[in-house]
Structure formats: structure tokens, C-alpha cells
Amino acid sequence: MKNANGKLEELYLDGSARITCPPEVTPAPGQYLLAHTPGSDSPLPVTLFSSLIHPKSGFRSAPGIPSYWKPGDILHLRGPIGHGYSMPVSARKVALIAFDDTPARLQGLIAPAITQNAEVVVVCGLQAVDLPEAVEIQPLDGLFDVLQWADYAAVDVSRENLQPLRERLAGLGQAWMKIEAQVLVRAPMPCGGLADCGVCALSRDQDWREICKDGPVFPLRDCL
């Protein structure tokens, strides 16, 4: 984990931004940064996930940039933080499942998947933009068929929608049990793993974990 300065180079209409920063600070898919601007009145840093990674010059963030940020702003960054996705090098049929948002936080997995000659299917209920032509897009109603086809699945879901995800997967029977699957659980993570504040607590079967440092990416089986 590093502390470094970055710069907001460009804002996009979807609420994302292009940010330049040292390579050692750039978050891998599923990892995150904490960022704040000097002189900001906000007491809490902003959580940034990467969407598209530019290894030598930083990354494009997932949507969610504060409205008061503007091109040219210097950002104080801490990270990368947490466990990201770990797609197997053997994966040849990759499913990227955005359960309740755009697939922005999953997009960083597309290029590595294509590099290892994998087919990629994105499953989402919201509009997907800037996806390569080689990527197939399916609605959430097609989840059963996609999970039967895939040998690796990466899921993105908010903590509040974990229960609907569990119910959806339970209704699919054993379709997803044969594959390696991971899930990014989104929640407020103001301390970035430095304190046991409990804001990002994830409880399951009388046990609990802190998303900020035990995740934010978990084996899917551990969250169901």
C-alpha cells in the first residue's frame, strides 16, 4: 500500500474519470483507492475502483466521482487496498456479472481474459458502454445459461443486494457450483482497512468480516 499524488485528467459523462498516478498505486480489478482533494470540506475520502487500466499512466475510474471534482485537481491517493479478482490463467469461458450496476468495475478483467484466449460474456441489467466487439452482452434473465457455460465468474454487487443475489442463485440450482466464482461486495469503506469501525461489516452464519480489508472481493461461496 502506497501514498502518492495523482491528477484528475478528464471527466466523462457517466460519472467516471481518467486519473494519472504512479503504477504502484493503480488498483487492480476489484481493489480500490482512497482519494481526497487538498482543501476539501469532506471529512471522508472517496473510494475509487478502476474500470480500465493504463499501466504506465494510471486508470479510468468506475462511475461515482464527486460532483465538485474537476479536471486538473490533484488527488492524494492511498492504495491499492484490499483483495481484487484473481481470474485463473486456465479460464477460457469468463462470465462478468454486474448484478445491480453497470459492469464498470468488471471491465478491467476483459483485456486479460482476451489475452489468454478466453471468451467473455457480460451479464448486466444496466447499459454497458465501451465494451470490445468480441464481448457478448446478456441480460440478467440469461444468468442460468451463462453460468452453465462459464468456467469462471466475477460478480459485482452491493452489500444491500447480496440477499437478492443469494435468492437468484438459489433459484438456479447447482448451475454455478461447478465453477470458480468471486464476488466484489460494495459498501462504504471510509477507513480503508485502518480501523475496526464496522461500517463495512459483512455478516454471514453468525460470523462477520470487514469488506475493506477481508475483501472487497470474496469467494462467492463464502457470501451465500
PASEBA-1860 file (N, C-alpha, C; in nm, 3 decimals):
! residues 224
1> MKNANGKL> 0.084/-0.119/0.000/0.000/0.000/0.000/0.088/0.124/0.000 ~ 0.056/0.219/-0.087/0.137/0.339/-0.103/0.053/0.464/-0.083 ~ 0.121/0.572/-0.052/0.061/0.705/-0.055/0.128/0.783/-0.167 ~ 0.048/0.842/-0.252/0.103/0.914/-0.367/0.004/1.017/-0.414 ~ 0.050/1.109/-0.496/-0.038/1.206/-0.560/-0.076/1.159/-0.699 ~ -0.198/1.186/-0.737/-0.245/1.161/-0.871/-0.308/1.289/-0.924 ~ -0.354/1.283/-1.048/-0.415/1.400/-1.108/-0.538/1.359/-1.187 ~ -0.647/1.431/-1.168/-0.768/1.407/-1.244/-0.753/1.475/-1.380
9> EELYLDGS> -0.740/1.394/-1.484/-0.712/1.448/-1.617/-0.838/1.478/-1.697 ~ -0.942/1.397/-1.679/-1.060/1.410/-1.766/-1.182/1.351/-1.696 ~ -1.296/1.416/-1.713/-1.423/1.366/-1.662/-1.508/1.315/-1.778 ~ -1.586/1.210/-1.753/-1.673/1.153/-1.854/-1.818/1.168/-1.813 ~ -1.907/1.161/-1.911/-2.050/1.184/-1.886/-2.111/1.081/-1.792 ~ -2.053/0.962/-1.785/-2.110/0.857/-1.698/-2.069/0.873/-1.552 ~ -1.993/0.978/-1.520/-1.952/1.000/-1.382/-1.820/0.934/-1.346 ~ -1.745/0.889/-1.447/-1.612/0.833/-1.424/-1.507/0.938/-1.459
17> ARITCPPE> -1.380/0.903/-1.438/-1.272/0.998/-1.463/-1.146/0.924/-1.505 ~ -1.063/0.993/-1.583/-0.930/0.941/-1.614/-0.832/1.005/-1.517 ~ -0.760/0.919/-1.445/-0.672/0.963/-1.339/-0.531/0.913/-1.366 ~ -0.434/1.002/-1.366/-0.295/0.960/-1.378/-0.236/0.946/-1.238 ~ -0.152/0.844/-1.222/-0.090/0.816/-1.093/0.026/0.721/-1.114 ~ 0.115/0.705/-1.017/0.224/0.610/-1.030/0.170/0.467/-1.047 ~ 0.240/0.383/-1.125/0.191/0.246/-1.148/0.168/0.167/-1.020 ~ 0.251/0.190/-0.919/0.238/0.110/-0.797/0.112/0.145/-0.717
25> VTPAPGQY> 0.044/0.252/-0.753/-0.078/0.291/-0.683/-0.203/0.245/-0.758 ~ -0.189/0.217/-0.886/-0.305/0.180/-0.969/-0.373/0.055/-0.915 ~ -0.503/0.059/-0.885/-0.571/-0.060/-0.831/-0.601/-0.162/-0.939 ~ -0.572/-0.288/-0.911/-0.611/-0.398/-0.999/-0.763/-0.414/-0.993 ~ -0.823/-0.485/-1.089/-0.968/-0.505/-1.084/-1.014/-0.562/-0.950 ~ -1.107/-0.492/-0.887/-1.159/-0.535/-0.757/-1.094/-0.466/-0.639 ~ -0.970/-0.418/-0.654/-0.907/-0.340/-0.549/-0.958/-0.196/-0.554 ~ -0.920/-0.117/-0.454/-0.967/0.022/-0.451/-0.861/0.115/-0.394
33> LLAHTPGS> -0.882/0.243/-0.418/-0.802/0.350/-0.360/-0.890/0.437/-0.273 ~ -0.829/0.506/-0.177/-0.896/0.616/-0.109/-0.833/0.745/-0.159 ~ -0.917/0.841/-0.194/-0.868/0.964/-0.255/-0.936/1.085/-0.191 ~ -0.861/1.193/-0.179/-0.922/1.320/-0.142/-0.844/1.434/-0.205 ~ -0.912/1.545/-0.221/-0.850/1.664/-0.280/-0.809/1.759/-0.168 ~ -0.691/1.819/-0.180/-0.648/1.915/-0.078/-0.749/2.028/-0.061 ~ -0.778/2.059/0.062/-0.870/2.168/0.089/-1.017/2.129/0.081 ~ -1.046/2.000/0.058/-1.185/1.958/0.052/-1.252/1.970/0.188
41> DSPLPVTL> -1.380/2.007/0.186/-1.456/2.017/0.311/-1.508/1.880/0.357 ~ -1.499/1.779/0.271/-1.550/1.648/0.306/-1.458/1.581/0.409 ~ -1.515/1.530/0.519/-1.430/1.466/0.620/-1.384/1.326/0.581 ~ -1.446/1.268/0.480/-1.415/1.130/0.443/-1.355/1.125/0.303 ~ -1.262/1.033/0.279/-1.206/1.018/0.144/-1.307/0.949/0.052 ~ -1.280/0.956/-0.076/-1.363/0.895/-0.178/-1.303/0.759/-0.216 ~ -1.388/0.658/-0.227/-1.344/0.526/-0.269/-1.344/0.518/-0.421 ~ -1.232/0.480/-0.479/-1.219/0.470/-0.624/-1.187/0.327/-0.664
49> FSSLIHPK> -1.267/0.272/-0.755/-1.236/0.145/-0.820/-1.193/0.175/-0.963 ~ -1.108/0.088/-1.017/-1.067/0.106/-1.156/-1.167/0.040/-1.249 ~ -1.177/0.094/-1.369/-1.255/0.034/-1.475/-1.161/-0.014/-1.585 ~ -1.092/0.078/-1.648/-0.991/0.045/-1.748/-0.855/0.089/-1.695 ~ -0.756/0.002/-1.706/-0.624/0.030/-1.650/-0.527/0.065/-1.761 ~ -0.451/0.172/-1.738/-0.344/0.213/-1.828/-0.214/0.197/-1.749 ~ -0.144/0.086/-1.766/-0.033/0.052/-1.675/0.071/0.161/-1.657 ~ 0.097/0.239/-1.760/0.202/0.341/-1.750/0.151/0.478/-1.711
57> SGFRSAPG> 0.019/0.495/-1.710/-0.031/0.631/-1.688/-0.152/0.639/-1.595 ~ -0.187/0.531/-1.528/-0.299/0.537/-1.435/-0.418/0.455/-1.479 ~ -0.539/0.510/-1.464/-0.658/0.431/-1.489/-0.780/0.519/-1.512 ~ -0.883/0.459/-1.569/-1.014/0.522/-1.573/-1.094/0.462/-1.458 ~ -1.153/0.546/-1.378/-1.226/0.500/-1.261/-1.364/0.447/-1.300 ~ -1.423/0.372/-1.210/-1.564/0.341/-1.223/-1.644/0.467/-1.190 ~ -1.769/0.477/-1.237/-1.851/0.595/-1.206/-1.867/0.616/-1.055 ~ -1.888/0.742/-1.018/-1.907/0.776/-0.878/-1.816/0.887/-0.832
65> IPSYWKPG> -1.763/0.964/-0.927/-1.675/1.075/-0.893/-1.757/1.189/-0.830 ~ -1.709/1.250/-0.722/-1.784/1.362/-0.662/-1.807/1.476/-0.761 ~ -1.919/1.542/-0.747/-1.955/1.648/-0.841/-1.862/1.768/-0.831 ~ -1.792/1.785/-0.718/-1.705/1.901/-0.703/-1.564/1.877/-0.757 ~ -1.532/1.754/-0.796/-1.402/1.729/-0.858/-1.403/1.785/-1.000 ~ -1.287/1.834/-1.044/-1.277/1.892/-1.179/-1.142/1.859/-1.240 ~ -1.134/1.859/-1.373/-1.006/1.831/-1.439/-0.896/1.923/-1.389 ~ -0.780/1.864/-1.366/-0.666/1.938/-1.314/-0.648/1.923/-1.165
73> DILHLRGP> -0.750/1.873/-1.094/-0.738/1.856/-0.949/-0.628/1.757/-0.915 ~ -0.549/1.789/-0.813/-0.452/1.697/-0.757/-0.522/1.611/-0.652 ~ -0.498/1.482/-0.657/-0.561/1.389/-0.564/-0.456/1.324/-0.475 ~ -0.481/1.323/-0.346/-0.399/1.246/-0.255/-0.457/1.104/-0.250 ~ -0.375/1.006/-0.286/-0.422/0.869/-0.301/-0.354/0.776/-0.200 ~ -0.431/0.680/-0.151/-0.375/0.572/-0.067/-0.424/0.439/-0.121 ~ -0.330/0.350/-0.149/-0.370/0.221/-0.201/-0.258/0.157/-0.282 ~ -0.286/0.054/-0.360/-0.417/-0.011/-0.368/-0.449/-0.091/-0.242
81> IGHGYSMP> -0.578/-0.102/-0.213/-0.623/-0.164/-0.088/-0.711/-0.284/-0.120 ~ -0.699/-0.387/-0.038/-0.791/-0.500/-0.044/-0.754/-0.607/-0.145 ~ -0.834/-0.712/-0.143/-0.817/-0.826/-0.233/-0.898/-0.802/-0.360 ~ -0.834/-0.814/-0.475/-0.903/-0.799/-0.602/-0.943/-0.934/-0.659 ~ -0.990/-0.932/-0.782/-1.024/-1.056/-0.852/-0.896/-1.130/-0.889 ~ -0.903/-1.262/-0.892/-0.790/-1.344/-0.936/-0.843/-1.445/-1.037 ~ -0.851/-1.403/-1.161/-0.901/-1.490/-1.267/-0.798/-1.597/-1.299 ~ -0.836/-1.725/-1.300/-0.741/-1.832/-1.330/-0.686/-1.817/-1.472
89> VSARKVAL> -0.558/-1.848/-1.489/-0.499/-1.842/-1.623/-0.557/-1.950/-1.713 ~ -0.620/-2.050/-1.652/-0.680/-2.158/-1.731/-0.821/-2.125/-1.779 ~ -0.877/-2.013/-1.732/-1.015/-1.979/-1.768/-1.027/-1.951/-1.918 ~ -1.125/-2.012/-1.982/-1.149/-1.991/-2.124/-1.292/-1.945/-2.153 ~ -1.379/-1.948/-2.051/-1.516/-1.902/-2.065/-1.547/-1.816/-1.942 ~ -1.538/-1.686/-1.960/-1.543/-1.592/-1.847/-1.675/-1.517/-1.846 ~ -1.744/-1.523/-1.733/-1.869/-1.450/-1.714/-1.846/-1.335/-1.618 ~ -1.880/-1.214/-1.660/-1.869/-1.094/-1.578/-2.011/-1.046/-1.548
97> IAFDDTPA> -2.050/-1.053/-1.420/-2.190/-1.035/-1.383/-2.206/-0.911/-1.297 ~ -2.264/-0.806/-1.355/-2.295/-0.684/-1.282/-2.440/-0.695/-1.235 ~ -2.458/-0.732/-1.109/-2.591/-0.769/-1.061/-2.683/-0.649/-1.046 ~ -2.630/-0.534/-1.004/-2.718/-0.420/-0.974/-2.659/-0.286/-1.019 ~ -2.563/-0.289/-1.109/-2.499/-0.166/-1.154/-2.441/-0.190/-1.293 ~ -2.372/-0.091/-1.346/-2.303/-0.111/-1.473/-2.185/-0.207/-1.450 ~ -2.130/-0.264/-1.557/-2.016/-0.356/-1.540/-1.882/-0.285/-1.531 ~ -1.880/-0.157/-1.494/-1.756/-0.079/-1.496/-1.646/-0.142/-1.411
105> RLQGLIAP> -1.679/-0.189/-1.291/-1.576/-0.244/-1.203/-1.527/-0.381/-1.248 ~ -1.593/-0.437/-1.349/-1.552/-0.567/-1.404/-1.473/-0.552/-1.534 ~ -1.475/-0.435/-1.593/-1.417/-0.417/-1.727/-1.268/-0.442/-1.732 ~ -1.198/-0.421/-1.621/-1.055/-0.444/-1.619/-1.017/-0.589/-1.638 ~ -1.114/-0.681/-1.628/-1.087/-0.824/-1.647/-1.096/-0.864/-1.794 ~ -1.153/-0.777/-1.878/-1.179/-0.817/-2.017/-1.048/-0.835/-2.094 ~ -0.959/-0.738/-2.088/-0.834/-0.747/-2.164/-0.751/-0.868/-2.123 ~ -0.731/-0.895/-1.992/-0.656/-1.015/-1.955/-0.724/-1.144/-2.001
113> AITQNAEV> -0.857/-1.146/-1.998/-0.928/-1.265/-2.043/-0.907/-1.289/-2.192 ~ -0.917/-1.184/-2.271/-0.897/-1.197/-2.415/-0.752/-1.236/-2.446 ~ -0.658/-1.181/-2.368/-0.516/-1.214/-2.387/-0.491/-1.363/-2.368 ~ -0.564/-1.426/-2.276/-0.545/-1.570/-2.255/-0.645/-1.653/-2.335 ~ -0.697/-1.590/-2.443/-0.783/-1.660/-2.540/-0.915/-1.709/-2.479 ~ -0.967/-1.633/-2.385/-1.097/-1.668/-2.326/-1.209/-1.593/-2.397 ~ -1.323/-1.657/-2.405/-1.445/-1.589/-2.447/-1.502/-1.517/-2.326 ~ -1.564/-1.400/-2.349/-1.615/-1.319/-2.239/-1.761/-1.284/-2.264
121> VVVCGLQA> -1.843/-1.308/-2.161/-1.983/-1.268/-2.163/-2.008/-1.176/-2.045 ~ -2.065/-1.059/-2.071/-2.104/-0.966/-1.966/-2.254/-0.979/-1.943 ~ -2.292/-1.000/-1.817/-2.433/-1.010/-1.779/-2.466/-0.887/-1.696 ~ -2.565/-0.809/-1.739/-2.596/-0.688/-1.665/-2.739/-0.643/-1.694 ~ -2.791/-0.563/-1.602/-2.925/-0.509/-1.618/-2.924/-0.365/-1.660 ~ -2.808/-0.299/-1.653/-2.794/-0.159/-1.692/-2.707/-0.149/-1.815 ~ -2.708/-0.035/-1.878/-2.638/-0.016/-2.003/-2.488/-0.034/-1.986 ~ -2.429/-0.110/-2.076/-2.285/-0.129/-2.079/-2.227/-0.048/-2.194
129> VDLPEAVE> -2.119/0.025/-2.166/-2.059/0.109/-2.270/-1.911/0.075/-2.282 ~ -1.855/0.110/-2.397/-1.712/0.095/-2.422/-1.664/-0.049/-2.406 ~ -1.746/-0.144/-2.447/-1.703/-0.283/-2.443/-1.651/-0.325/-2.580 ~ -1.547/-0.408/-2.584/-1.497/-0.456/-2.713/-1.604/-0.535/-2.788 ~ -1.595/-0.534/-2.921/-1.693/-0.607/-3.002/-1.691/-0.756/-2.975 ~ -1.578/-0.808/-2.928/-1.567/-0.951/-2.903/-1.645/-0.996/-2.780 ~ -1.691/-0.901/-2.700/-1.761/-0.933/-2.576/-1.911/-0.945/-2.603 ~ -1.969/-1.055/-2.558/-2.114/-1.076/-2.571/-2.183/-1.018/-2.448
137> IQPLDGLF> -2.299/-0.958/-2.468/-2.376/-0.899/-2.358/-2.508/-0.975/-2.345 ~ -2.539/-1.015/-2.221/-2.662/-1.086/-2.193/-2.736/-1.017/-2.078 ~ -2.870/-1.022/-2.076/-2.946/-0.966/-1.964/-2.938/-1.058/-1.843 ~ -2.979/-1.006/-1.729/-2.978/-1.088/-1.607/-3.067/-1.211/-1.620 ~ -3.169/-1.204/-1.703/-3.254/-1.321/-1.723/-3.179/-1.436/-1.786 ~ -3.066/-1.409/-1.847/-2.986/-1.515/-1.908/-2.880/-1.572/-1.816 ~ -2.887/-1.539/-1.686/-2.783/-1.579/-1.593/-2.765/-1.730/-1.585 ~ -2.874/-1.805/-1.586/-2.866/-1.950/-1.572/-2.782/-2.010/-1.685
145> DVLQWADY> -2.813/-1.974/-1.807/-2.741/-2.028/-1.922/-2.594/-1.987/-1.920 ~ -2.566/-1.863/-1.881/-2.428/-1.816/-1.878/-2.347/-1.893/-1.773 ~ -2.406/-1.917/-1.656/-2.333/-1.989/-1.552/-2.312/-2.136/-1.589 ~ -2.403/-2.193/-1.663/-2.380/-2.330/-1.710/-2.265/-2.335/-1.811 ~ -2.247/-2.227/-1.885/-2.143/-2.221/-1.988/-2.006/-2.187/-1.930 ~ -1.998/-2.102/-1.830/-1.873/-2.043/-1.783/-1.786/-2.143/-1.706 ~ -1.655/-2.115/-1.704/-1.566/-2.184/-1.612/-1.506/-2.089/-1.508 ~ -1.535/-1.958/-1.520/-1.500/-1.860/-1.418/-1.603/-1.748/-1.424
153> AAVDVSRE> -1.645/-1.703/-1.305/-1.741/-1.593/-1.297/-1.693/-1.489/-1.197 ~ -1.700/-1.362/-1.236/-1.673/-1.250/-1.148/-1.802/-1.169/-1.133 ~ -1.843/-1.146/-1.010/-1.970/-1.080/-0.981/-1.942/-0.948/-0.910 ~ -2.027/-0.850/-0.934/-2.020/-0.720/-0.867/-2.158/-0.691/-0.811 ~ -2.167/-0.667/-0.678/-2.297/-0.644/-0.615/-2.278/-0.556/-0.491 ~ -2.377/-0.477/-0.459/-2.374/-0.400/-0.335/-2.409/-0.491/-0.218 ~ -2.363/-0.454/-0.100/-2.394/-0.533/0.020/-2.544/-0.544/0.040 ~ -2.619/-0.437/0.009/-2.763/-0.437/0.029/-2.833/-0.537/-0.063
161> NLQPLRER> -2.770/-0.570/-0.175/-2.834/-0.662/-0.270/-2.775/-0.802/-0.267 ~ -2.698/-0.832/-0.164/-2.647/-0.969/-0.152/-2.760/-1.070/-0.134 ~ -2.862/-1.035/-0.055/-2.971/-1.130/-0.035/-3.047/-1.158/-0.164 ~ -3.084/-1.056/-0.243/-3.145/-1.087/-0.373/-3.054/-1.172/-0.463 ~ -2.923/-1.150/-0.457/-2.831/-1.233/-0.535/-2.836/-1.377/-0.486 ~ -2.836/-1.395/-0.354/-2.845/-1.530/-0.299/-2.972/-1.600/-0.345 ~ -3.082/-1.525/-0.343/-3.209/-1.585/-0.383/-3.208/-1.619/-0.531 ~ -3.149/-1.533/-0.613/-3.142/-1.561/-0.757/-3.058/-1.687/-0.783
169> LAGLGQAW> -2.944/-1.698/-0.716/-2.858/-1.814/-0.737/-2.922/-1.942/-0.681 ~ -2.992/-1.930/-0.569/-3.060/-2.047/-0.514/-3.164/-2.100/-0.612 ~ -3.229/-2.008/-0.684/-3.328/-2.049/-0.782/-3.269/-2.114/-0.905 ~ -3.135/-2.099/-0.923/-3.068/-2.159/-1.039/-3.017/-2.299/-1.009 ~ -3.037/-2.345/-0.886/-2.991/-2.479/-0.850/-2.839/-2.486/-0.843 ~ -2.782/-2.588/-0.904/-2.639/-2.612/-0.896/-2.561/-2.555/-1.014 ~ -2.621/-2.468/-1.092/-2.558/-2.421/-1.216/-2.423/-2.356/-1.193 ~ -2.407/-2.286/-1.082/-2.285/-2.210/-1.059/-2.184/-2.284/-0.970
177> MKIEAQVL> -2.222/-2.397/-0.912/-2.139/-2.464/-0.813/-2.014/-2.527/-0.873 ~ -2.016/-2.556/-1.002/-1.903/-2.627/-1.063/-1.791/-2.534/-1.107 ~ -1.810/-2.405/-1.098/-1.711/-2.310/-1.150/-1.647/-2.231/-1.037 ~ -1.530/-2.175/-1.066/-1.468/-2.084/-0.972/-1.535/-1.948/-0.987 ~ -1.580/-1.891/-0.876/-1.654/-1.766/-0.882/-1.614/-1.676/-0.766 ~ -1.605/-1.547/-0.794/-1.571/-1.447/-0.693/-1.670/-1.332/-0.701 ~ -1.686/-1.263/-0.588/-1.781/-1.153/-0.585/-1.719/-1.031/-0.518 ~ -1.733/-0.917/-0.582/-1.696/-0.788/-0.524/-1.819/-0.735/-0.452
185> VRAPMPCG> -1.807/-0.715/-0.321/-1.917/-0.663/-0.240/-1.889/-0.516/-0.211 ~ -1.977/-0.430/-0.259/-1.959/-0.286/-0.241/-2.027/-0.238/-0.114 ~ -1.954/-0.157/-0.038/-2.009/-0.097/0.085/-1.924/0.025/0.116 ~ -1.973/0.118/0.199/-1.887/0.229/0.242/-1.763/0.176/0.314 ~ -1.646/0.227/0.277/-1.521/0.181/0.338/-1.435/0.302/0.375 ~ -1.483/0.386/0.468/-1.415/0.512/0.495/-1.277/0.499/0.555 ~ -1.250/0.390/0.629/-1.120/0.380/0.697/-1.017/0.310/0.610 ~ -1.059/0.244/0.503/-0.963/0.178/0.416/-0.880/0.072/0.487
193> GLADCGVC> -0.940/0.001/0.580/-0.871/-0.108/0.648/-0.785/-0.067/0.765 ~ -0.788/0.060/0.805/-0.703/0.105/0.914/-0.768/0.093/1.051 ~ -0.898/0.074/1.055/-0.968/0.068/1.184/-1.079/-0.037/1.177 ~ -1.118/-0.088/1.293/-1.229/-0.183/1.302/-1.357/-0.106/1.331 ~ -1.394/-0.018/1.239/-1.509/0.070/1.265/-1.642/-0.002/1.244 ~ -1.643/-0.109/1.167/-1.765/-0.186/1.148/-1.860/-0.132/1.044 ~ -1.826/-0.019/0.980/-1.916/0.038/0.880/-1.938/-0.057/0.763 ~ -1.833/-0.131/0.727/-1.842/-0.221/0.612/-1.859/-0.367/0.653
201> ALSRDQDW> -1.909/-0.392/0.772/-1.921/-0.529/0.821/-2.011/-0.613/0.730 ~ -1.969/-0.736/0.706/-2.044/-0.832/0.627/-2.067/-0.954/0.715 ~ -2.191/-0.978/0.751/-2.222/-1.089/0.841/-2.279/-1.207/0.762 ~ -2.242/-1.327/0.807/-2.291/-1.448/0.743/-2.275/-1.564/0.841 ~ -2.388/-1.632/0.871/-2.386/-1.751/0.956/-2.315/-1.724/1.089 ~ -2.357/-1.621/1.160/-2.306/-1.584/1.291/-2.158/-1.547/1.289 ~ -2.106/-1.516/1.174/-1.969/-1.469/1.159/-1.973/-1.337/1.084 ~ -1.867/-1.259/1.094/-1.866/-1.134/1.019/-1.724/-1.103/0.973
209> REICKDGP> -1.718/-1.030/0.864/-1.591/-0.989/0.807/-1.597/-0.840/0.775 ~ -1.480/-0.781/0.759/-1.472/-0.642/0.719/-1.442/-0.636/0.570 ~ -1.534/-0.579/0.494/-1.518/-0.575/0.349/-1.393/-0.498/0.311 ~ -1.360/-0.394/0.385/-1.248/-0.306/0.348/-1.115/-0.378/0.345 ~ -1.095/-0.480/0.432/-0.965/-0.547/0.433/-0.974/-0.698/0.412 ~ -1.085/-0.761/0.446/-1.101/-0.904/0.415/-1.144/-0.923/0.270 ~ -1.201/-0.819/0.210/-1.242/-0.817/0.070/-1.167/-0.705/0.001 ~ -1.235/-0.630/-0.086/-1.380/-0.637/-0.113/-1.421/-0.752/-0.204
217> VFPLRDCL> -1.322/-0.829/-0.256/-1.356/-0.946/-0.337/-1.342/-1.071/-0.252 ~ -1.448/-1.153/-0.252/-1.454/-1.276/-0.175/-1.485/-1.393/-0.267 ~ -1.449/-1.516/-0.228/-1.505/-1.632/-0.297/-1.657/-1.627/-0.287 ~ -1.726/-1.650/-0.396/-1.871/-1.638/-0.396/-1.935/-1.730/-0.293 ~ -1.882/-1.849/-0.276/-1.939/-1.946/-0.180/-1.938/-1.891/-0.038 ~ -1.840/-1.804/-0.006/-1.830/-1.750/0.130/-1.937/-1.645/0.159 ~ -2.008/-1.600/0.057/-2.108/-1.494/0.075/-2.250/-1.544/0.058 ~ -2.266/-1.674/0.037/-2.401/-1.730/0.013/-2.448/-1.816/0.128
END
